Structure formats: structure tokens, C-alpha cells
Amino acid sequence: MDLAFTPDELKFRDEIRAWVKDALPQALADKVHKAQRLSRDDMQSWARILGKKGWLGYGWPQQFGGPGWTAVQKHLFEEELAMAGAPRIVPFGPVMVAPVIMAYGSPEQQQRFLPGIADGSVWWSQGYSEPGSGSDLASVRTKAERKGDKYIVNGQKTWTTLGQHGEWMFNLVRTSSEGKPQTGISFLLIDMKSPGVSVRPIKLLDGECEVNDVFFDNVEVPAENLIGEENKGWTYAKHLLSHERTNIADVNRAKRELERLKRIAKTEGVYDDLRFRDQIGLLEVDIVALEMLVLRVLSAEKSGKNSLDIAGLLKIKGSEIQQRYTELMMLAAGPYALPYIWDAMAAGWQGDQAAAAGLQGFPGGEVANATLAPGYFNYRKTTIYGGSNEVQRNIVAQTVLG
């Protein structure tokens, strides 16, 4: 197993780095590095920049308009974007539903939906979780009843990330109650502008409405929006979840946030505390280990070997790392991590005004502390969404350990 990058791969990384430096708006990168709120326009503008270059679908094969990169090239692309401060690509369209449409959709569906995903013009949402159906997706109850050339959909989805921006949603719906629960699920694409679709934002601990309830009241969906075969949606859902759980691990963002943690610790005067630096060191070791695990998978793919199905393992470790670095940032900043008044932050308050005023014990200036508390609260979710870590450990035990 060779974990070193080849000269061609290093050249590719340099080319990506140069392009991102020119293409990424500095104001947008500054927002990301300070963990400030990103608007829909912020995220969509970056998606369109990538789409124009043909790189929003960076993981797509050439036959569907993608660059056809290797797994290593995709990893290097993700790393350069993260370290430069690019907004994270909203995954629901290009990373999650697009591979399902490519693998199981009809040619007509591929021609209809993939271009809008590739150029960043259409915002997709995910309709999986329901009240009482989160990690146990086989128990979904949102019903789709076939009537002629359309389905009538009734039910509710919840925890729909950024659903308030959604234009289309891919959904797991129940089309049969016979047999095992998994055998009665179908995969349906729903236009969120359809009559009977309503979205209700859910305010979280961090003060943000990142997730939503979505209700379906006799929503008419053309039968042509069914992906693959009726009652085969569970198969398609598993295909998608492997992409989601690998995406959640996001080792490249962890590397960027590790550097931010070090900056905060140094600015706040706790980096020289050996016990605190030990915690940073332990986190860094785990991030390196996660990266090595990712590179092992990539190395196996390069050599044509089948790597172990470790999407769940990547999700477990990656999500726990995300929680740890947000907690350490809070500990480093102490009481100055507490303020998170969104109106003040939107107006540009990041703690530097307090430093300019000479408040005792507030270094401020270079590092923004006002976003640390909402980040900490928000990341409590990571070990739950995408399949809770407890469930993922059971899956790993069955599929990897035997």
C-alpha cells in the first residue's frame, strides 16, 4: 500500500490550488474562516462558480458531464477547497441524489435533472427522516398512493437541512405495507413548489433555522418522477447513504478547523498550557489517523482492490472529531465564546470591537470568538444525523468485524 502522492497528483493539486485562489471571492473565504453565517446566495454563488467550471459535480464520471477524476484527485480537490476557505458544497444535489439518478434513473430523468444539478441552478433537499423514523429509515410512513399517472403523497419529513431553500426534494415514501418494511419503500422526486407542500423552519440551540419540517398534503407527483422501480427505494437509499456518511467525515474541513483551533488557543493565551496543548495534540493525532484511513481507501481503489465497506466507520470518527474541535475552541476562548447575538454578528461584530475598547483579558482582534458557541451547539447533531453513531457501530460490527 503506497500512501504517497505521485508527481502527477501533486501537479494536479497545485493546479487546483491556483484556480481556487483566483476563483474564490475573498469576502466569502473570510466568512468561512470566521465561521460566520452563510446565506443562500453565498452558498449558491460558489456552487455556480464551480458549476461554470464543470467542477460542482467533481465526483461525476465524464459520461454525465463530470471531470472523471480518480478518487485521489477528488480527495485533493476537496482538501484544497477546504483549506482555502471555500463554502462546503451543499451535498444533496451533486453528491447524494445525482449518483442515484445516474445509477438507477432513466435516460429521460438523467437528461432532465442532472444539468440543473451540475450548474448549481437547482437546490435539492433530502426527504428521509420523519418523526419517529430517523436512524430506522425502514419505518418511514409518508405515503405515496398511485392513481393513474401520478402519486398522491401525504405525510411529514423532519430535520430537513436547508429545506427552506429547496426547489426539489428526493424522498423515501411508502408505496406498500406488505412484507418487510424495507420492501415497500420507493424513491420519489418532488417539486417543492407543488400545491400541498409546506415548510416550517425549526429554530435550533444556536439560534439558526438550519433544519425544517416539511408537510405533504395530497401532493400530486407525476409517476415519471419515480426513480427506478416501485418498492425498490430501499436499495437506492443505501446507495445514497454510503455517499452521505463518507461526506459527513469531512477530514479536510477538520484539518482546516484544527488550524483555527490553534490560532484561537494562541491568541487567547492557552496554547502554552501543556494540558490544553495535549488535548490539541490528541485531536491532531486522530485527524491524521482519519486521513490515513481515507487514504487507505483511496489506495485500494487505485490498485483496483475492493476496500472494506467503512462508510459507517468514517462517519463515526469524523463526526466525533467535529464535536471535539468545537468543544476545544469553546474551552480556549472561555467566557468570550458565549455571545452569539445574530443581529450583532451580521453587522460585523466579531469581538475585535471589544478588544479595541481595551476590555481586560479580551485579546480579540485576529480571531473571532462570537461564532464559537453557536458552532459548538450546532455540532451536537453530527453523531446523530446520517444514521446515529450507535447504529453505525452495530453496522460496522456486522459488516466489517463479522
TORGU-946736 format. One record per residue (C-alpha): residue in three letters; chain; residue number from 1; x, z, y. Coordinates in pm, whole numbers, padded with zeros to 5 digits. Layout:
{'ALA'; 'A'; NUM; {X; Z; Y}}
...
! end
This chain:
{'MET'; 'A'; 1; {00000; 00000; 00000}}
{'ASP'; 'A'; 2; {00152; -00110; 00334}}
{'LEU'; 'A'; 3; {00004; 00062; 00639}}
{'ALA'; 'A'; 4; {00238; -00110; 00888}}
{'PHE'; 'A'; 5; {00102; -00388; 01108}}
{'THR'; 'A'; 6; {00254; -00735; 01069}}
{'PRO'; 'A'; 7; {00419; -00919; 01362}}
{'ASP'; 'A'; 8; {00111; -01142; 01388}}
{'GLU'; 'A'; 9; {-00117; -00839; 01403}}
{'LEU'; 'A'; 10; {00096; -00679; 01673}}
{'LYS'; 'A'; 11; {00085; -01004; 01870}}
{'PHE'; 'A'; 12; {-00292; -01008; 01832}}
{'ARG'; 'A'; 13; {-00310; -00652; 01968}}
{'ASP'; 'A'; 14; {-00106; -00749; 02272}}
{'GLU'; 'A'; 15; {-00336; -01043; 02340}}
{'ILE'; 'A'; 16; {-00645; -00821; 02318}}
{'ARG'; 'A'; 17; {-00484; -00560; 02544}}
{'ALA'; 'A'; 18; {-00402; -00819; 02809}}
{'TRP'; 'A'; 19; {-00754; -00965; 02802}}
{'VAL'; 'A'; 20; {-00922; -00623; 02826}}
{'LYS'; 'A'; 21; {-00700; -00528; 03120}}
{'ASP'; 'A'; 22; {-00823; -00835; 03310}}
{'ALA'; 'A'; 23; {-01186; -00836; 03196}}
{'LEU'; 'A'; 24; {-01286; -00468; 03206}}
{'PRO'; 'A'; 25; {-01409; -00361; 03553}}
{'GLN'; 'A'; 26; {-01201; -00064; 03671}}
{'ALA'; 'A'; 27; {-01504; 00123; 03802}}
{'LEU'; 'A'; 28; {-01659; 00103; 03456}}
{'ALA'; 'A'; 29; {-01339; 00225; 03288}}
{'ASP'; 'A'; 30; {-01320; 00517; 03531}}
{'LYS'; 'A'; 31; {-01674; 00620; 03437}}
{'VAL'; 'A'; 32; {-01587; 00616; 03067}}
{'HIS'; 'A'; 33; {-01263; 00812; 03110}}
{'LYS'; 'A'; 34; {-01451; 01078; 03308}}
{'ALA'; 'A'; 35; {-01742; 01078; 03059}}
{'GLN'; 'A'; 36; {-01988; 01004; 03336}}
{'ARG'; 'A'; 37; {-02338; 00879; 03266}}
{'LEU'; 'A'; 38; {-02353; 00508; 03186}}
{'SER'; 'A'; 39; {-02663; 00322; 03297}}
{'ARG'; 'A'; 40; {-02831; 00045; 03106}}
{'ASP'; 'A'; 41; {-02673; -00201; 03349}}
{'ASP'; 'A'; 42; {-02327; -00054; 03281}}
{'MET'; 'A'; 43; {-02361; -00098; 02906}}
{'GLN'; 'A'; 44; {-02533; -00436; 02930}}
{'SER'; 'A'; 45; {-02284; -00579; 03177}}
{'TRP'; 'A'; 46; {-01995; -00505; 02940}}
{'ALA'; 'A'; 47; {-02193; -00648; 02648}}
{'ARG'; 'A'; 48; {-02242; -00970; 02845}}
{'ILE'; 'A'; 49; {-01871; -00990; 02928}}
{'LEU'; 'A'; 50; {-01789; -00959; 02558}}
{'GLY'; 'A'; 51; {-02070; -01198; 02469}}
{'LYS'; 'A'; 52; {-01940; -01465; 02706}}
{'LYS'; 'A'; 53; {-01601; -01439; 02537}}
{'GLY'; 'A'; 54; {-01767; -01456; 02194}}
{'TRP'; 'A'; 55; {-01649; -01106; 02103}}
{'LEU'; 'A'; 56; {-01965; -00895; 02114}}
{'GLY'; 'A'; 57; {-02015; -00995; 01752}}
{'TYR'; 'A'; 58; {-01647; -00929; 01686}}
{'GLY'; 'A'; 59; {-01715; -00844; 01322}}
{'TRP'; 'A'; 60; {-01912; -01163; 01253}}
{'PRO'; 'A'; 61; {-01791; -01449; 01035}}
{'GLN'; 'A'; 62; {-01728; -01785; 01201}}
{'GLN'; 'A'; 63; {-02029; -01947; 01039}}
{'PHE'; 'A'; 64; {-02253; -01726; 01255}}
{'GLY'; 'A'; 65; {-02055; -01772; 01575}}
{'GLY'; 'A'; 66; {-01813; -01482; 01535}}
{'PRO'; 'A'; 67; {-01434; -01494; 01563}}
{'GLY'; 'A'; 68; {-01387; -01447; 01188}}
{'TRP'; 'A'; 69; {-01129; -01173; 01233}}
{'THR'; 'A'; 70; {-00978; -00978; 00950}}
{'ALA'; 'A'; 71; {-01060; -00610; 00902}}
{'VAL'; 'A'; 72; {-00726; -00517; 01061}}
{'GLN'; 'A'; 73; {-00790; -00735; 01365}}
{'LYS'; 'A'; 74; {-01132; -00576; 01410}}
{'HIS'; 'A'; 75; {-00971; -00232; 01396}}
{'LEU'; 'A'; 76; {-00711; -00328; 01656}}
{'PHE'; 'A'; 77; {-00980; -00474; 01881}}
{'GLU'; 'A'; 78; {-01181; -00151; 01863}}
{'GLU'; 'A'; 79; {-00870; 00055; 01936}}
{'GLU'; 'A'; 80; {-00774; -00143; 02245}}
{'LEU'; 'A'; 81; {-01127; -00126; 02386}}
{'ALA'; 'A'; 82; {-01145; 00249; 02332}}
{'MET'; 'A'; 83; {-00805; 00328; 02483}}
{'ALA'; 'A'; 84; {-00876; 00107; 02786}}
{'GLY'; 'A'; 85; {-01196; 00295; 02861}}
{'ALA'; 'A'; 86; {-01444; 00024; 02771}}
{'PRO'; 'A'; 87; {-01802; 00141; 02713}}
{'ARG'; 'A'; 88; {-01876; 00176; 02346}}
{'ILE'; 'A'; 89; {-02058; -00130; 02214}}
{'VAL'; 'A'; 90; {-02422; -00036; 02155}}
{'PRO'; 'A'; 91; {-02422; -00098; 01780}}
{'PHE'; 'A'; 92; {-02787; -00156; 01696}}
{'GLY'; 'A'; 93; {-02779; -00531; 01753}}
{'PRO'; 'A'; 94; {-02429; -00667; 01681}}
{'VAL'; 'A'; 95; {-02306; -00405; 01432}}
{'MET'; 'A'; 96; {-02620; -00300; 01246}}
{'VAL'; 'A'; 97; {-02913; -00541; 01237}}
{'ALA'; 'A'; 98; {-02709; -00862; 01272}}
{'PRO'; 'A'; 99; {-02532; -00821; 00933}}
{'VAL'; 'A'; 100; {-02873; -00764; 00769}}
{'ILE'; 'A'; 101; {-03014; -01079; 00928}}
{'MET'; 'A'; 102; {-02705; -01272; 00817}}
{'ALA'; 'A'; 103; {-02723; -01144; 00460}}
{'TYR'; 'A'; 104; {-03098; -01141; 00399}}
{'GLY'; 'A'; 105; {-03271; -01325; 00682}}
{'SER'; 'A'; 106; {-03399; -01682; 00656}}
{'PRO'; 'A'; 107; {-03217; -01964; 00839}}
{'GLU'; 'A'; 108; {-03502; -01969; 01090}}
{'GLN'; 'A'; 109; {-03463; -01594; 01155}}
{'GLN'; 'A'; 110; {-03088; -01634; 01194}}
{'GLN'; 'A'; 111; {-03133; -01913; 01448}}
{'ARG'; 'A'; 112; {-03399; -01715; 01632}}
{'PHE'; 'A'; 113; {-03240; -01371; 01660}}
{'LEU'; 'A'; 114; {-02861; -01398; 01632}}
{'PRO'; 'A'; 115; {-02789; -01587; 01959}}
{'GLY'; 'A'; 116; {-02956; -01318; 02172}}
{'ILE'; 'A'; 117; {-02755; -01051; 01994}}
{'ALA'; 'A'; 118; {-02428; -01243; 02024}}
{'ASP'; 'A'; 119; {-02451; -01297; 02401}}
{'GLY'; 'A'; 120; {-02573; -00946; 02482}}
{'SER'; 'A'; 121; {-02901; -01059; 02636}}
{'VAL'; 'A'; 122; {-03135; -00873; 02396}}
{'TRP'; 'A'; 123; {-03130; -00496; 02349}}
{'TRP'; 'A'; 124; {-03212; -00377; 01997}}
{'SER'; 'A'; 125; {-03327; -00033; 01882}}
{'GLN'; 'A'; 126; {-03334; 00130; 01539}}
{'GLY'; 'A'; 127; {-03661; 00249; 01384}}
{'TYR'; 'A'; 128; {-03558; 00465; 01089}}
{'SER'; 'A'; 129; {-03613; 00838; 01146}}
{'GLU'; 'A'; 130; {-03962; 00984; 01159}}
{'PRO'; 'A'; 131; {-04099; 01335; 01200}}
{'GLY'; 'A'; 132; {-04023; 01475; 00854}}
{'SER'; 'A'; 133; {-03819; 01169; 00749}}
{'GLY'; 'A'; 134; {-03462; 01188; 00873}}
{'SER'; 'A'; 135; {-03192; 01211; 00610}}
{'ASP'; 'A'; 136; {-03461; 01145; 00347}}
{'LEU'; 'A'; 137; {-03547; 00794; 00461}}
{'ALA'; 'A'; 138; {-03730; 00720; 00138}}
{'SER'; 'A'; 139; {-04017; 00933; 00268}}
{'VAL'; 'A'; 140; {-04097; 00713; 00571}}
{'ARG'; 'A'; 141; {-04470; 00693; 00640}}
{'THR'; 'A'; 142; {-04505; 00437; 00919}}
{'LYS'; 'A'; 143; {-04743; 00193; 00755}}
{'ALA'; 'A'; 144; {-04749; -00185; 00775}}
{'GLU'; 'A'; 145; {-05058; -00343; 00622}}
{'ARG'; 'A'; 146; {-05055; -00717; 00555}}
{'LYS'; 'A'; 147; {-05357; -00901; 00696}}
{'GLY'; 'A'; 148; {-05326; -01275; 00672}}
{'ASP'; 'A'; 149; {-05022; -01396; 00861}}
{'LYS'; 'A'; 150; {-04948; -01064; 01028}}
{'TYR'; 'A'; 151; {-04881; -00697; 00962}}
{'ILE'; 'A'; 152; {-05072; -00417; 01131}}
{'VAL'; 'A'; 153; {-04831; -00131; 01199}}
{'ASN'; 'A'; 154; {-04930; 00231; 01259}}
{'GLY'; 'A'; 155; {-04707; 00536; 01276}}
{'GLN'; 'A'; 156; {-04425; 00701; 01465}}
{'LYS'; 'A'; 157; {-04047; 00683; 01484}}
{'THR'; 'A'; 158; {-03838; 00953; 01648}}
{'TRP'; 'A'; 159; {-03483; 01019; 01770}}
{'THR'; 'A'; 160; {-03470; 00650; 01865}}
{'THR'; 'A'; 161; {-03141; 00629; 02054}}
{'LEU'; 'A'; 162; {-03174; 00446; 02389}}
{'GLY'; 'A'; 163; {-03515; 00324; 02276}}
{'GLN'; 'A'; 164; {-03634; 00332; 02637}}
{'HIS'; 'A'; 165; {-03418; 00023; 02691}}
{'GLY'; 'A'; 166; {-03521; -00154; 02371}}
{'GLU'; 'A'; 167; {-03666; -00503; 02367}}
{'TRP'; 'A'; 168; {-03672; -00545; 01987}}
{'MET'; 'A'; 169; {-03664; -00287; 01709}}
{'PHE'; 'A'; 170; {-03575; -00315; 01342}}
{'ASN'; 'A'; 171; {-03796; -00086; 01137}}
{'LEU'; 'A'; 172; {-03837; 00062; 00794}}
{'VAL'; 'A'; 173; {-04209; 00052; 00721}}
{'ARG'; 'A'; 174; {-04416; 00144; 00418}}
{'THR'; 'A'; 175; {-04592; -00154; 00263}}
{'SER'; 'A'; 176; {-04672; 00005; -00074}}
{'SER'; 'A'; 177; {-04737; 00356; -00210}}
{'GLU'; 'A'; 178; {-04697; 00261; -00576}}
{'GLY'; 'A'; 179; {-04397; 00357; -00787}}
{'LYS'; 'A'; 180; {-04087; 00527; -00648}}
{'PRO'; 'A'; 181; {-04089; 00584; -00271}}
{'GLN'; 'A'; 182; {-03790; 00351; -00224}}
{'THR'; 'A'; 183; {-03972; 00058; -00382}}
{'GLY'; 'A'; 184; {-04250; 00050; -00121}}
{'ILE'; 'A'; 185; {-04038; 00006; 00192}}
{'SER'; 'A'; 186; {-04000; -00316; 00390}}
{'PHE'; 'A'; 187; {-03770; -00420; 00676}}
{'LEU'; 'A'; 188; {-03965; -00546; 00978}}
{'LEU'; 'A'; 189; {-03856; -00671; 01322}}
{'ILE'; 'A'; 190; {-04092; -00565; 01601}}
{'ASP'; 'A'; 191; {-04113; -00687; 01960}}
{'MET'; 'A'; 192; {-04128; -00365; 02165}}
{'LYS'; 'A'; 193; {-04337; -00540; 02429}}
{'SER'; 'A'; 194; {-04618; -00581; 02176}}
{'PRO'; 'A'; 195; {-04952; -00418; 02263}}
{'GLY'; 'A'; 196; {-04978; -00077; 02097}}
{'VAL'; 'A'; 197; {-04607; 00012; 02121}}
{'SER'; 'A'; 198; {-04537; 00314; 02343}}
{'VAL'; 'A'; 199; {-04213; 00500; 02409}}
{'ARG'; 'A'; 200; {-04185; 00866; 02508}}
{'PRO'; 'A'; 201; {-03838; 00994; 02609}}
{'ILE'; 'A'; 202; {-03716; 01326; 02468}}
{'LYS'; 'A'; 203; {-03508; 01541; 02703}}
{'LEU'; 'A'; 204; {-03209; 01697; 02526}}
{'LEU'; 'A'; 205; {-02999; 02008; 02593}}
{'ASP'; 'A'; 206; {-02760; 01809; 02808}}
{'GLY'; 'A'; 207; {-03044; 01711; 03043}}
{'GLU'; 'A'; 208; {-03033; 01350; 02928}}
{'CYS'; 'A'; 209; {-03313; 01144; 02771}}
{'GLU'; 'A'; 210; {-03093; 00962; 02523}}
{'VAL'; 'A'; 211; {-03349; 00961; 02241}}
{'ASN'; 'A'; 212; {-03717; 00881; 02222}}
{'ASP'; 'A'; 213; {-04039; 00897; 02025}}
{'VAL'; 'A'; 214; {-04184; 00551; 01958}}
{'PHE'; 'A'; 215; {-04550; 00517; 01861}}
{'PHE'; 'A'; 216; {-04723; 00223; 01691}}
{'ASP'; 'A'; 217; {-05100; 00198; 01734}}
{'ASN'; 'A'; 218; {-05241; -00105; 01547}}
{'VAL'; 'A'; 219; {-04943; -00314; 01648}}
{'GLU'; 'A'; 220; {-04969; -00674; 01530}}
{'VAL'; 'A'; 221; {-04642; -00813; 01395}}
{'PRO'; 'A'; 222; {-04612; -01173; 01269}}
{'ALA'; 'A'; 223; {-04534; -01184; 00898}}
{'GLU'; 'A'; 224; {-04247; -01418; 00979}}
{'ASN'; 'A'; 225; {-04067; -01111; 01122}}
{'LEU'; 'A'; 226; {-04028; -00962; 00774}}
{'ILE'; 'A'; 227; {-03665; -00968; 00662}}
{'GLY'; 'A'; 228; {-03621; -01077; 00302}}
{'GLU'; 'A'; 229; {-03890; -00978; 00056}}
{'GLU'; 'A'; 230; {-04169; -00727; 00095}}
{'ASN'; 'A'; 231; {-04090; -00389; -00062}}
{'LYS'; 'A'; 232; {-03717; -00468; -00077}}
{'GLY'; 'A'; 233; {-03634; -00299; 00253}}
{'TRP'; 'A'; 234; {-03451; -00010; 00089}}
{'THR'; 'A'; 235; {-03181; -00248; -00030}}
{'TYR'; 'A'; 236; {-03139; -00390; 00319}}
{'ALA'; 'A'; 237; {-03138; -00041; 00472}}
{'LYS'; 'A'; 238; {-02849; 00070; 00250}}
{'HIS'; 'A'; 239; {-02654; -00239; 00357}}
{'LEU'; 'A'; 240; {-02706; -00143; 00720}}
{'LEU'; 'A'; 241; {-02628; 00227; 00676}}
{'SER'; 'A'; 242; {-02280; 00155; 00548}}
{'HIS'; 'A'; 243; {-02208; -00014; 00883}}
{'GLU'; 'A'; 244; {-02366; 00273; 01077}}
{'ARG'; 'A'; 245; {-02173; 00551; 00907}}
{'THR'; 'A'; 246; {-01839; 00375; 00940}}
{'ASN'; 'A'; 247; {-01920; 00314; 01308}}
{'ILE'; 'A'; 248; {-02001; 00683; 01364}}
{'ALA'; 'A'; 249; {-01650; 00785; 01250}}
{'ASP'; 'A'; 250; {-01506; 00602; 01555}}
{'VAL'; 'A'; 251; {-01145; 00713; 01511}}
{'ASN'; 'A'; 252; {-01035; 00509; 01813}}
{'ARG'; 'A'; 253; {-01261; 00698; 02052}}
{'ALA'; 'A'; 254; {-01129; 01023; 01901}}
{'LYS'; 'A'; 255; {-00774; 00915; 01986}}
{'ARG'; 'A'; 256; {-00876; 00846; 02346}}
{'GLU'; 'A'; 257; {-01058; 01179; 02378}}
{'LEU'; 'A'; 258; {-00760; 01363; 02229}}
{'GLU'; 'A'; 259; {-00552; 01240; 02523}}
{'ARG'; 'A'; 260; {-00826; 01352; 02761}}
{'LEU'; 'A'; 261; {-00826; 01696; 02598}}
{'LYS'; 'A'; 262; {-00451; 01724; 02654}}
{'ARG'; 'A'; 263; {-00491; 01627; 03022}}
{'ILE'; 'A'; 264; {-00762; 01890; 03068}}
{'ALA'; 'A'; 265; {-00557; 02157; 02893}}
{'LYS'; 'A'; 266; {-00252; 02084; 03109}}
{'THR'; 'A'; 267; {-00450; 02072; 03431}}
{'GLU'; 'A'; 268; {-00630; 02397; 03352}}
{'GLY'; 'A'; 269; {-00305; 02573; 03262}}
{'VAL'; 'A'; 270; {-00381; 02646; 02896}}
{'TYR'; 'A'; 271; {-00157; 02386; 02733}}
{'ASP'; 'A'; 272; {00134; 02633; 02725}}
{'ASP'; 'A'; 273; {-00077; 02884; 02533}}
{'LEU'; 'A'; 274; {00065; 02848; 02182}}
{'ARG'; 'A'; 275; {-00260; 02944; 02010}}
{'PHE'; 'A'; 276; {-00456; 02687; 02206}}
{'ARG'; 'A'; 277; {-00193; 02421; 02150}}
{'ASP'; 'A'; 278; {-00207; 02498; 01779}}
{'GLN'; 'A'; 279; {-00575; 02402; 01787}}
{'ILE'; 'A'; 280; {-00491; 02076; 01962}}
{'GLY'; 'A'; 281; {-00222; 02013; 01702}}
{'LEU'; 'A'; 282; {-00460; 02075; 01413}}
{'LEU'; 'A'; 283; {-00711; 01837; 01570}}
{'GLU'; 'A'; 284; {-00445; 01572; 01615}}
{'VAL'; 'A'; 285; {-00340; 01603; 01251}}
{'ASP'; 'A'; 286; {-00700; 01549; 01142}}
{'ILE'; 'A'; 287; {-00737; 01246; 01370}}
{'VAL'; 'A'; 288; {-00417; 01095; 01226}}
{'ALA'; 'A'; 289; {-00545; 01166; 00874}}
{'LEU'; 'A'; 290; {-00877; 00996; 00956}}
{'GLU'; 'A'; 291; {-00689; 00696; 01094}}
{'MET'; 'A'; 292; {-00476; 00681; 00779}}
{'LEU'; 'A'; 293; {-00794; 00680; 00572}}
{'VAL'; 'A'; 294; {-00930; 00393; 00778}}
{'LEU'; 'A'; 295; {-00601; 00204; 00742}}
{'ARG'; 'A'; 296; {-00607; 00260; 00365}}
{'VAL'; 'A'; 297; {-00944; 00092; 00352}}
{'LEU'; 'A'; 298; {-00814; -00195; 00567}}
{'SER'; 'A'; 299; {-00502; -00227; 00349}}
{'ALA'; 'A'; 300; {-00718; -00250; 00038}}
{'GLU'; 'A'; 301; {-00929; -00521; 00199}}
{'LYS'; 'A'; 302; {-00617; -00718; 00298}}
{'SER'; 'A'; 303; {-00492; -00715; -00060}}
{'GLY'; 'A'; 304; {-00830; -00819; -00198}}
{'LYS'; 'A'; 305; {-00892; -00487; -00371}}
{'ASN'; 'A'; 306; {-01225; -00313; -00364}}
{'SER'; 'A'; 307; {-01188; 00007; -00166}}
{'LEU'; 'A'; 308; {-01388; 00314; -00259}}
{'ASP'; 'A'; 309; {-01730; 00348; -00104}}
{'ILE'; 'A'; 310; {-01622; 00607; 00151}}
{'ALA'; 'A'; 311; {-01851; 00530; 00444}}
{'GLY'; 'A'; 312; {-02005; 00876; 00399}}
{'LEU'; 'A'; 313; {-01663; 01041; 00394}}
{'LEU'; 'A'; 314; {-01562; 00866; 00716}}
{'LYS'; 'A'; 315; {-01887; 00978; 00875}}
{'ILE'; 'A'; 316; {-01838; 01341; 00773}}
{'LYS'; 'A'; 317; {-01483; 01372; 00903}}
{'GLY'; 'A'; 318; {-01533; 01159; 01213}}
{'SER'; 'A'; 319; {-01842; 01348; 01328}}
{'GLU'; 'A'; 320; {-01677; 01688; 01278}}
{'ILE'; 'A'; 321; {-01374; 01575; 01479}}
{'GLN'; 'A'; 322; {-01601; 01467; 01765}}
{'GLN'; 'A'; 323; {-01757; 01812; 01777}}
{'ARG'; 'A'; 324; {-01418; 01981; 01774}}
{'TYR'; 'A'; 325; {-01269; 01793; 02067}}
{'THR'; 'A'; 326; {-01576; 01854; 02284}}
{'GLU'; 'A'; 327; {-01558; 02225; 02199}}
{'LEU'; 'A'; 328; {-01187; 02246; 02281}}
{'MET'; 'A'; 329; {-01247; 02075; 02614}}
{'MET'; 'A'; 330; {-01506; 02339; 02697}}
{'LEU'; 'A'; 331; {-01267; 02617; 02598}}
{'ALA'; 'A'; 332; {-00987; 02467; 02807}}
{'ALA'; 'A'; 333; {-01196; 02445; 03121}}
{'GLY'; 'A'; 334; {-01367; 02779; 03073}}
{'PRO'; 'A'; 335; {-01645; 02856; 03327}}
{'TYR'; 'A'; 336; {-01569; 02536; 03520}}
{'ALA'; 'A'; 337; {-01716; 02334; 03235}}
{'LEU'; 'A'; 338; {-02059; 02481; 03295}}
{'PRO'; 'A'; 339; {-02203; 02284; 03590}}
{'TYR'; 'A'; 340; {-02395; 01976; 03485}}
{'ILE'; 'A'; 341; {-02637; 01901; 03765}}
{'TRP'; 'A'; 342; {-02706; 01532; 03714}}
{'ASP'; 'A'; 343; {-02802; 01459; 04074}}
{'ALA'; 'A'; 344; {-02473; 01602; 04197}}
{'MET'; 'A'; 345; {-02275; 01417; 03934}}
{'ALA'; 'A'; 346; {-02450; 01089; 04012}}
{'ALA'; 'A'; 347; {-02349; 01140; 04375}}
{'GLY'; 'A'; 348; {-01986; 01164; 04267}}
{'TRP'; 'A'; 349; {-01928; 01539; 04225}}
{'GLN'; 'A'; 350; {-01666; 01594; 03959}}
{'GLY'; 'A'; 351; {-01510; 01922; 04056}}
{'ASP'; 'A'; 352; {-01250; 01777; 04293}}
{'GLN'; 'A'; 353; {-01453; 01889; 04595}}
{'ALA'; 'A'; 354; {-01424; 02247; 04472}}
{'ALA'; 'A'; 355; {-01050; 02206; 04442}}
{'ALA'; 'A'; 356; {-01028; 02062; 04793}}
{'ALA'; 'A'; 357; {-01216; 02366; 04918}}
{'GLY'; 'A'; 358; {-00944; 02582; 04770}}
{'LEU'; 'A'; 359; {-01160; 02780; 04530}}
{'GLN'; 'A'; 360; {-00941; 03031; 04348}}
{'GLY'; 'A'; 361; {-00850; 02936; 03994}}
{'PHE'; 'A'; 362; {-01006; 02588; 04011}}
{'PRO'; 'A'; 363; {-00734; 02323; 03965}}
{'GLY'; 'A'; 364; {-00991; 02037; 03971}}
{'GLY'; 'A'; 365; {-00868; 01708; 04118}}
{'GLU'; 'A'; 366; {-00729; 01490; 03842}}
{'VAL'; 'A'; 367; {-00964; 01599; 03563}}
{'ALA'; 'A'; 368; {-01344; 01605; 03575}}
{'ASN'; 'A'; 369; {-01497; 01916; 03426}}
{'ALA'; 'A'; 370; {-01859; 01872; 03527}}
{'THR'; 'A'; 371; {-01935; 01649; 03228}}
{'LEU'; 'A'; 372; {-01786; 01876; 02962}}
{'ALA'; 'A'; 373; {-02093; 02092; 02899}}
{'PRO'; 'A'; 374; {-02334; 01801; 02851}}
{'GLY'; 'A'; 375; {-02080; 01631; 02624}}
{'TYR'; 'A'; 376; {-02049; 01945; 02414}}
{'PHE'; 'A'; 377; {-02426; 01984; 02382}}
{'ASN'; 'A'; 378; {-02481; 01616; 02308}}
{'TYR'; 'A'; 379; {-02227; 01605; 02027}}
{'ARG'; 'A'; 380; {-02405; 01874; 01828}}
{'LYS'; 'A'; 381; {-02603; 01576; 01695}}
{'THR'; 'A'; 382; {-02315; 01396; 01528}}
{'THR'; 'A'; 383; {-02323; 01587; 01200}}
{'ILE'; 'A'; 384; {-02698; 01524; 01171}}
{'TYR'; 'A'; 385; {-02773; 01164; 01267}}
{'GLY'; 'A'; 386; {-02684; 00872; 01043}}
{'GLY'; 'A'; 387; {-02755; 01097; 00745}}
{'SER'; 'A'; 388; {-02670; 01467; 00775}}
{'ASN'; 'A'; 389; {-02325; 01571; 00660}}
{'GLU'; 'A'; 390; {-02475; 01793; 00391}}
{'VAL'; 'A'; 391; {-02648; 01491; 00238}}
{'GLN'; 'A'; 392; {-02332; 01280; 00281}}
{'ARG'; 'A'; 393; {-02129; 01536; 00085}}
{'ASN'; 'A'; 394; {-02371; 01503; -00204}}
{'ILE'; 'A'; 395; {-02338; 01124; -00191}}
{'VAL'; 'A'; 396; {-01957; 01144; -00183}}
{'ALA'; 'A'; 397; {-01964; 01384; -00479}}
{'GLN'; 'A'; 398; {-02175; 01140; -00682}}
{'THR'; 'A'; 399; {-02015; 00806; -00585}}
{'VAL'; 'A'; 400; {-01651; 00894; -00524}}
{'LEU'; 'A'; 401; {-01577; 01203; -00731}}
{'GLY'; 'A'; 402; {-01807; 01103; -01017}}
! end
